[in-house]
C-alpha cells in the first residue's frame, strides 16, 4: 500500500511550527508496511487544499491520502470543506468511528468535522492536527482500511468475513 500525507497548518507552512503529525503518521504507516510517497505541509486555504488533493490523487494515485489538521471549528479549519469539494463518494462510517473512539478519550472529539471519502481510487481521511489525535483516529479505523482500499481498487472477492 502507498500513502501520501498532507499536513494542513498555517504556522507549519510558514516554518513557525515544526510539524510532528506528518512524521508520526509516516512512521506508524511504515511499521505496518505502508510506504509514504510524499509528505507535504500547506496552509489552511480551502482552494489550495483542494488543489493538492487533486494533484496527489491524479499524479501519484496513492491508495491512501491522509490529511492532518484543519478539522475543528475555528474559522481557518477548512479541510473538510476542501475534501468534500473533490471527493467522488463519502464514507461517513469511517469519520463516525474516528469521532466515536475519540469521544472515549476527550469530549472535544464532538467538535471534529473530519470526513472520509474516495477520489479516483484513493481513500482520503481527514485526521486531527495533533500527533496524538491523528494516530488515535487512524488506529480507530485501521482494521477496515486494507479491505476498503482493496474494494476501492476493484477487488471483486466476497466481502463476508469467514
Order of alpha helices (4+ residues) and beta strands (2+ residues): beta-alpha-alpha-beta-alpha-beta-alpha-beta-alpha-beta-beta-alpha
